[in-house]
Amino acid sequence: MSQVGDIGTTIKATIVDQDGAALDVSGASTLQLLFLKPNGVLETKTATLTGDGTDGVIEYVTIADDLDVPGVWKSQGYIVDAGKQHKSSVDVFHVKPNI
């Protein structure tokens, strides 16, 4: 769980094929995490690999003003590799308000 204003929170997504096996995303030309905020705003952030990319995992580390709305957030990984687009499943996380 995160708080509004948190910096340095790592959010990950795993890109898998139709059988659930991790895709090798090491050669992907686009790595992104999409965030749907509780207020309906969709934001796209540039992601990075967590390792060599063979495990299909990408991540984004929050900076100032990213986590700006309390409530239930959704995230989804998105990559483009050799002209093909792939998305991860949608993950849900909570951002708590501050006093």
Rosetta blueprint (number, residue, H / E / L):
1 M L
2 S E
3 Q E
4 V L
5 G L
6 D L
7 I L
8 G L
9 T L
10 T E
11 I E
12 K E
13 A E
14 T E
15 I L
16 V E
17 D L
18 Q L
19 D L
20 G L
21 A L
22 A E
23 L L
24 D L
25 V L
26 S L
27 G L
28 A L
29 S L
30 T E
31 L E
32 Q E
33 L E
34 L E
35 F E
36 L E
37 K L
38 P L
39 N L
40 G L
41 V L
42 L E
43 E E
44 T E
45 K E
46 T E
47 A L
48 T E
49 L E
50 T L
51 G L
52 D L
53 G L
54 T L
55 D L
56 G L
57 V E
58 I E
59 E E
60 Y E
61 V E
62 T L
63 I L
64 A L
65 D L
66 D L
67 L L
68 D L
69 V L
70 P L
71 G E
72 V E
73 W E
74 K E
75 S E
76 Q E
77 G E
78 Y E
79 I E
80 V E
81 D E
82 A L
83 G L
84 K E
85 Q E
86 H E
87 K E
88 S L
89 S L
90 V L
91 D E
92 V E
93 F E
94 H E
95 V E
96 K E
97 P L
98 N L
99 I L
